[in-house]
Amino acid sequence: MDAISRRYAESLFELAKEEHAIDVYQKDMQKIADVFQDESFVRFFSHVALADDIKIDILKKSFYKQVTHYVYNFLLLLIKKRRMRYIVGICQEFQSLCNDYFGIKVGKVYSAFTLTEKEIEHIERSVSVKVGKKVKLRMIVDENMIGGIKVEIDNHIYDDSLSYKLESLRKELLRK
């Protein structure tokens, strides 16, 4: 990840630790990440021809009292330092720092169809036991899968898909 994003995320994370509010800051930064996933918002707030006052006014209408005082001021700092183009990277880095701090591994669960929250939680608990840390999974629908699931965490793949099982069976039958 970008060194600038990392540096700003680390600074905000240190402030969150000092305030004993890492979980609150994490939720605030997730709100911000959700908004700035739309590239047009990033382009707007990064545009050099727009006056900072306009950006700050819109930021105030959007986030003032919606996030903590320090997170709001952090966003103002990014505008003044012309660093808003890094906001998505900063949010990702911040989430990564929080997850490391809380001992959480983040991964993906692939399935041919959308899983319910209860099913995802069950998979998270099962994988947590296997890796020895709390696991949070993001659902990805893979229409190429025949059935079953595949979980990916830190470049480790736990494959319980039907295609994997069929391939294993095929290899086993060819060996005999």
Secondary structure, 3 states (H helix, E strand, C coil): CCHHHHHHHHHHHHHHHHCCCHHHHHHHHHHHHHHHCCHHHHHHHHCCCCCHHHHHHHHHHHHCCCCCHHHHHHHHHHHHCCCHHHHHHHHHHHHHHHHHHHCEEEEEEEECCCCCHHHHHHHHHHHHHHHCCEEEEEEEECCCCCCEEEEEECCEEEEEEHHHHHHHHHHHHHHC
